[in-house]
Amino acid sequence: MPIGPLHPTPGAAGALRPASAARITGGFWAARRRTNAEVSLPQGPGRLEAAGNLANLRAAADGTDTFTGDFPFQDSDVHKWLEAASWQLAETPELGDDVDKLTELLAAAQGADGYLQTYYQVAHPDRRWRELGWGHELYCAGHLIQAAVAHHRTTGRTELLGVAERFASHVDATFGPGKKIDGVCGHPGIETALVELYRETGERRWLDLATYFVDRRGHGLLDADVNLHLGKAYWQDHTPVRETTAVTGHAVRQLYLLAGVTDLAAETGDTQLRSLLERLWDGMVAGKTYLTGGLGARHEGESFGDPFELPPDRAYAETCAAIASVHWSWRMALLTGEAKYSDLVERTLFNGFLSGVGLDGETWLYVNPLQVREDYDGAHADDQSARRTPWFRCACCPPNVMRLLASLPHYMTSGDGEGLQVHQYASGTYTAGGGTLRVETGYPWDGRVVVTVEAVPDEPWALSLRVPSWCTDVAVEASWGEELSATVAGGSVGSGGSAGSGGWWRVRRRWAVGDAVTLRLGMAPRLTRPDPRVDAVRGCVAVELGPLVYCLEGVDQRAGVRIDDLVLSVDAPLTATHHADLLGGVTVVTAGGRRRSDGVCVPLTAVPYHVWANRGAGPMRVWLPHV
């Protein structure tokens, strides 16, 4: 695949650079990406047609006044699908016809001045740029820019990039010191897009405009548009970015904003911003992140709660928030070189993100709770229902999932001046840091990862493999005859390698093509206890195996057994068994338990959290009371 969603300039301050070429060729993620390419993405244009998104673009092009849909940001779903399809074009060129048709439709809908948002072109032309809190005009512009960058990087063509640049020029002429409007968007997103447009085109004004939007947030510019019951923190408009002390408000807005701030910190070398971002990320992980990597504890405002306010049954954990978390953490990994950020990327990808799309590739979850009770009625069919649905009235999540899966190979590896780092384990080929590797693994079901050198400089070169924070049993073998071992705590591992330094196992040597390293990560199932400050799950445990969080589903338990009546016996053994014919092939964990109602011992069967709700509606639970 070509260069991915992030392409820092040569002068950027980041410790690491994304892979220059990446391809997932087999295994777990290849299967999920295949479903995305063969089912989800081809259905996208039809879904957008049925929901009225494409009719709105035609209305803008034709000059009619009929707008379809409940939200002013309907266009962003088109843009996200276009970005997803553009990344996928390198492997699935047959998507090109639909990409071209939508690109032509966007060009036809765009105003002569470059403006492009159908809600205000068709339904409310008198309100253009007057509803910054809810209007999402800059948010839609951001997604259009990201789609255009993806299309340009994949194809080299400029049609969509031209549409995006015309809209960006209109924004630049409208916003800023001494211009028509001094304001910010209620929904961040344009900040990351403008930085990437700067990286793609070399035009400094896009970086300056992104800086303006970051620096002006938190100065009360959204006051006239704020719902009083939500408060300024909902929009992250309560305090300037540089004075922020904690993640707060609408989770997706917050994380999109911080991803953009991270891009700015990288491109400008701003160490103050970097320190701020590190503090905010640490605080988020310590007290506001679910075990699944999910974010957003409150349905009201789709927002973060207070520290350690993490109710499992009322978790919002929007799929888009998981995607935004991956975006931010990956940027932090590149900026700092620290493996802890990729640990969270892994946890989120395998759990809180992947639960958002069904195994069929055509049913979705907007919210991702960690518990659904036996008597959950599910009667409301809105976006907050814990039931898979073919599409949403507010359809931000499905095309967002599509674009992350399509671009996923670029989140696996990075490089620097000394060598290549493997962040995530997926079978494929990756080029970074002056070398090319082939990775072969059955991860996450199997902890064996074989890394083979396919091209390497004729000089000492460093290979770094992330040692996941969950793993306490690690071994490394080398094909050149030396025995290598590693420990999470650190220490010598032979052949000049070291482990545990920032979460990396690293060896620097003069390599030859065909040299291989085998990493073995112990994959025994384990029980995890919550932080005692999380009141909602005190006295509970969760089952994990490797990077996977597990849950009980009612369909897997004995007839007549209610999940709400079960407790887990912590002294009973945990047994892992792979079932190739279940849920596309999963490892099941069995444990011992009891019914609270009568004390009768019963076996408990747990499946990976990311596959829950694929066999119909029913109860589910991650955190289990124990005896």
N, C-alpha and C positions, 0 to 999 in steps of 0.2 A: 504494500500500500504506500501511497505517497506521504509526504510530510503531513502530520496530523493537526488536531485542533490548536495545539500550542507550538509556536515557532519563535522563540525568543531571538532577539537580534544578537549579533556577535558581542556587543558591548553590555548585554544584560548581566545583572549581578548574580544570577542564580548559580548555585553550586553545581547543578546537573543540567543536562540538555535532554529533551525527549529523543527517542529513537528517530533516525532519519528514514528508516524503512522498517515495517513490521507486518507480520502476517501470522494469524492463528490458523493452524492447519489441521488440528485434531483435538479430540477429547471433549471435556465438559463444555468449555466456552465455544468451541466450534459448533457443537450441536445447538446451543441456544442461539448463536448468531445465524445458523442456517435457518432456523425457524423464523427469525426476524427477517431474513432476506427473502424467504420463500412464501411466508404467510403474512406477517405483520406489514411489511413495507408495501407489497403489492395491493393490499387492501386499503392503504391510506387514502389515495385519491377518491375512492368510492365512499369512504366514510366522510371525507371532507365535503364531497358533493351532497351527500344525504343530509349533513348538518347545516348546509347553507353557506359554508365558508367560500366555496368557489363561486356561488351565485353572487355573493357580495362583491367579489373582484370583478365579475362581469358587469354588475350594476355600476360600479365606479367607472369602468371603461366606457359604458354606454351612456352615462349621465342620468341614470334613473335614480329614484329615491326610495327604493325598497330594500331595507336591511333585514337580514335573517339572523336570528340568534339573540341570546340574552346578554352578551358581554361585548364591550368595546374592543376587546383584544382577540377577536376571532381570527384575524389574519396571522397571529403568531403561530397558530397550529399549522398553517400552510408552510410558514417559514421553517418550523422545526422539522416537518416532514421532508422538506427540500434539503435541509442540512443532512438529515439521516440518509436519504437516498443518494446524495452527493458523495458521502463517505463510502457508501456501499457500491458505487459505480465501478470502483477499481476491481471488484470481484463479481459484480452482477450488472454488467453493462446494459441488460435488457430493461433496466429501470430508466434508461436515458430518455425514452420517448415521453414518459410522464413528466420527467424533470424539464424537458424542453417546453412542453405544453404549459406547465405552470409558470415557467420563466417568461414565456410570451404573454401570459395572462397578467402577470405582475407588471410587465412593461407597459401593457395597454392600460392598466388601471392607474398607473402613476400620473400624478398631476404635472403640469408643465413646469411648476416650480420645484419639482422633485418630491413633494409631499406624497406619502402613501400610507393611509390608514382608512379602510373603507367605512368604518363606523362614522367618522367625521366627514368623509367625502360624500357619503350617501345619505345618512340620516341627520347629521347635525353639523353642517358646514359652518354655522355661526359659532360653534363652541371649540373650534380648533385651537389647541394649546391653552385652553382655559380650564381644563379639568385635570391638572397634572397628577393629582392624588390617585384618581381612579381611571383616568383615560388611557393609560398604558401606551401612549404614542411612542415614547422613547424606548420602552420595553419592546414593542413590535419592531422598531427600527433596529434594535440590537439583534434580535433573532434573524431579521433579514440580512444583516451584515454577516453574521456567523454562517448563514447558509451560503452566502455569496463567496466567502473565503473558502469554505469547504469545496464548493464547485470549482473555483479557480485552481485550487491546489490539486484537485483530482483530475481535471480535464485540461487546464491551461486556457480555457475559454473565458471570455470577459462579459458575456451578455448579462448574467445575473450580477456580476460584480459592478457593472455599469449602473444598474438599477440601484444597488445599495449605495454606491458612491454619490449618486445624485441625491438620494434621501439624506445621506450623511452631510453633504454640502448644504442642504436646506437647514438641517439642524445646526450646523456650525454658523450659518448666517443669522440664525434666530436666537441662539442661547449664548450667553457669556457677558463679560463686562462691557458696558456701553452698548449692548445690543437690545433687541426688542424685549427679551425675557431674561430675567435672572431667576432661574428655577431649576428644580430637579424632578425626576420622575418618581411617582409613588411606588413603582416597582423597578428596582435596579435590574440591570442586565446589559444596558448599553455600554457600561464601563469596560467590561471584558471585551465586548465586540469592537469598540473603538481602538483598544490597545492592539488587538489582533489585526485590525485594518491597517494600523500604522506599521505593524510588522510585515504585512503583505505588500503594502504599497511604498513604504519608506517616507510617507508624508507626515511630517512632524505635527501638523495641526490636529491629527486624530488623537495623538497622545496628549496634546495640550487640552483638547476638549474633554477627554476622559479624566484628566487631572482636575479640571474645573468642576465636573459633576461630583467627583469624590469630595473635593474641598468645600463645596457649597452645601452638601448634605448636613443636616443637623442644625441649620440656622433659621428654622421656622418658616421656610419657604412654602411649606405645604399647609400652613395654618388655615387658610381660607377653605381648604378642601377636606379637612379632617373630621371624621366622625368622633364626637366627643367621648363616646363610650369605649372606643378603641385606644385613643390617646396617641401622642406623637411617637411613642416607641414602636407602635405597630409598623410605621414606615421608617424606623431608624432615623427619625427626624427630631429626636429629643436632645441629642447632643452631637457636636461635631465628631467626625470619624476619629480624629486623633485624640479625642478625650473619652472615647468609649471604654467602658470597664468590663462589659459582659455582653454576650450575644443575647438578643432580646427581640421581642416582636414577632412579626410574621416570619416563619423560619426560612422559607424560600427566598424572600426578599433579602433577609439578613445574609444568607450564605452567598447569593449571587453578588451582593455588594462586596463581601469580603474576598471573593474570588477576584473581582476587579481590582481591589486594593492590592492584592498580592501581585497581580500583573504589573501594577504601577511600581510597587516596591522593587520588583525585579528590573524593570526597564530604567528606573531612575536611580537605583542604588540607595534608596532612602532607608537608612538603618533604623530611624525612628518608627517608620511604618512596619518594618520587619519585626521589631521588638513588640509592638502593639499586637500584631497578628499572632505571634507565638503565644502571648498571654491569653488572647481571646480563644484560641484553639484549645489550649490546655484547660481553660475553665470550662469550655463546652464539653470536652471529653470527660472531665472529672465529675460533672454534676448534671449535665443536660442531655446525655446521649444514652439511648436505650441499648440493651445488650445486642440487639440486631444491627446496631448502627443507625437506627431510626432516629429522627429528630422532629420535635414538635409535640409537646405534651398536651396541648389544649386544642379542642375543636374550635372554641371561640377565638377568632382571629388567626386560626391555623398557626398557632404561635408556640414559642418556647414558654415553659413555665419557670418557676423559681428553681434554684439549685436543688436537685434531688427530688423534684416533683415529677415522677415518672410512673404514673399509674398504667398498668398493663392493659386493662380493659377499656380505658378511655384514651389510650394513646392515639394521637392523630397520625404522626409519622408518615406524612404525605410522601408518595413515591417521588415527586419532584424534589422534595427536600433531601432525600437520599442521593439523588443525582447531583444536586447542588453541593452536597457534602463531598462527593467524589471529586467534583471539579475543584473545590477549594483545597482539599487535602492533597491532591496530586500537585497542585501549584506550590503548596507548602513543601512537599517532598523535593521538588525541583529547586526551590529557592534555598532550602537549608541543607539538603543532602541527608536529612535524618530519616531513619527507617520507620519511626513511629507513625508518621503520616501515612505511609503505605500500609501499615498495619490496619489503620482505620479504613482505608480504601478497600482492603481485602474484606474486612468484616462487613462493610456496607454492601459491597458488590454481591457477596454470596448470600446475604440475608435480607436486610432492609430494602435493597433495590430490587433484587431478583424476584421477591415475592410479589412485586407490582405487576408482573405479566404472567399469564397462565402458560402452562406447558404447551397449550394449543396455539399460542401466539396471537390469539384474537379475543381474549378476555382479560380484564384488567382490574386492579385494585387501586383506588385513589388513596385510601387510608390503609395503614398496616398495623393494626393492634396486635398486642402480644397475648390477648385472651379474648375469646368469644364464649359467652356463657351458654349453658344448655338451653335456657329459655329465651335467648336472644331472638326477638321477633323478626328483625330484618324487614319490617313492613315498609319503612321509608326507602324509597328507591333513588335517593339523591346521591350526591358524590361522597357522602360520608358513610355510606352503608358498607359494612364488612362482608360484602358479597361481590363476587366477580361479575363484571358486566361487559357487554361488547363495546361500549363507548360511553362517553360522559357528556352531560350538558355543558360542563366546563371541562374541555378535553385537553387540558395542558399535559397530563401525564403520559398518555400513549405515545405521541410522537416524540416526547422527551426520552422515553425508554428506547425508542427506535434509534435515536441519534447516538445515545451512549453505547448501545450494543454495536452499532455500525462502526463507530470510531474506537472501539475497545482495544484493538491491538496496540494502539499508541499509549496505553496506560500500563503496559507490561514492563518496559525496560527504559533505561536512560544511559547516557554516556557523559564522560568528562575528559579532561586532558590526559588522564592516566588509563582509562579503560571503560568497561561496561558494567552496569548494575542491573540485576534482575530483581524487579520489585514484586511482580506477580507471576505465578507459575501456571503457564498454559502452553501446550504443545504448539510450536511454531518456529519461525525464523525471525531474527531481530538483528538490526544493524545499528550500532551506536558506538561512540567512543573510538572510532577507527577500526572496529572489528565486527564480525558477524558470528552469531551463535545459532545453533539448532537446539531447541528444548523439546524433550520427550517426557511426558508424565501422564499418570492417571489421576492426578490431583483434581478434586479434593478427596476422592475416595481412597487414594493411595498416596503415601507420603514420599514416594521415590521420584526424584527429579534428576534426569540425565541431561547435562549441558555439554554439548560438543562444539568445539571450535571449527568454524568453516572458513573463516578468513581472519587474519590477525597481522598486526605490524611486525616487522622483523626487528623487534626490540622489546625490552621488558614491558609488560602490559598487565593491567590489574583486572581480575574478575571478582565481582562482589555479588554475593547471594544474600538476600534478606532472610534472616532467621526470625520467623514469626514470633511475636511476643507470647502467643499461647503455648509454644512448644518448649518442652523441657528435656526432650530426648532427641539429640541431633547427632548424626554421624556423616562424615564426608569421605568419599573414596576417590582416588585419582587413578587414571588409566596409565600413568607413566611409572607405576610401580611403588609409589610411596603411600603409606597408610596415613590418612588424614582423619582427624576427629575434631569435633567442635563442641563447645559448651556455650550456653546462653550467657553465662556470667562472664565469660572472657577467658583469656589465657592463650598460651601457645598451642598451635594446632599442627605444627610441622610445615616444612616447605615454605617458610616465610609467611604463612597465613596467620590471621588472628580472627577471633570470633567475639561477638558481643559488643564490639565497639560501635555504639550507635545503632545496634541491631543488625549489623552486617557481618557475614563471614567473608573474608577477603583474602585473596592470594595474588601476589605479584611475581611474575616470572617470565621467562622467555618461552612463549608458547609455540606449538607447531600445529598445523592443520590436522585435525583428527584427535587431538588431545581432548579428553573428556573428564568431567568431574560429576560424580553421583552424590547428590544430597539426599539423605534419608531423614525424614521428619517423623517422629513417633506419632501415631494416629490413634492412640487408645482413647476411648470415650472417657469423659471426665464430668464431674459435677462442679458447678460454679455457684458461689454464694454472692448475693448482692451486697452492695455497700449498705451498712446498717442504717444509714441516714435516709434510705429510700423506704419510707414507711409502708408504701403500698405492697411491697413484696418481702418485708421482714419475715423471717421464719420460712423462707422458700429457697429452693435451689433450682438451677437450670441444667439441662444436659447439653454438652457440646462435644463435638468430635472434629478435630482439626479446626478449620476456619468456620465450621458450620454450627449454627444454633439449632437446637431441636425443639420439637413441640409434640404434645399429645393431640391427636385428632380423634373425635368420637368414633369414626368409621373403623379405626384400627383396634379398638378395645373389645373385650368380650361383651356379648349380648347382655343387656340389662345393667351394664356398668356405666355410671354417669361420671364424666370427667370432674365435675364440681364436687364429687364425693370422694375423690382419690387423694391419697398421700403417698409419697415415695419413700421407700425404705433406704436410707443412705448407706446402710451396712450391706445391702444386697449387691451382688456384682452387676456391672454393666457389660452387656455383650453386644458386639457390633457384627452384623451380617449383611453382606451385600445381596440385594435382590434385583437382578437384571431385568425382571419382568414387571417391576412395580414403579409407577410414576416415571417412566423413562429410564429407570435404572438408578436406584438409590441405596445407600447403606442405612439399614434400620438398626436402632439401638433398643434393646429390651432391658427392662429393670424390674425390680421387685417393688410391690406396693401393697396398700391396704385400702379397703373401703372404710371411711370414717364412720359410716352409719352403723356398721356391725363388726368391724375389726377383721373381716375376712381377708385373707391374703389373695392378691390377684396380680398377674403379670401386667406390666405396663409396656406399651409399644410406642416408640417415638420415631418420627420422621423428620427430615430437615424442614426447618421453618419455611424455606423458600418454596416448597411445594404444597403448602397447606391450601385448602379450598379448591383443589383441582378435581375433587371427586364429589362435588356438590356441597350444599350448605351443611353446616354442623358445628359443634363446639370445638374449641381449640384452646390450648394453654401452653405457654412457655415456662413461666415460673410456677413451680410445684411445691405445695406444702410438704413437709417431710417429717418423718419420725426416725 
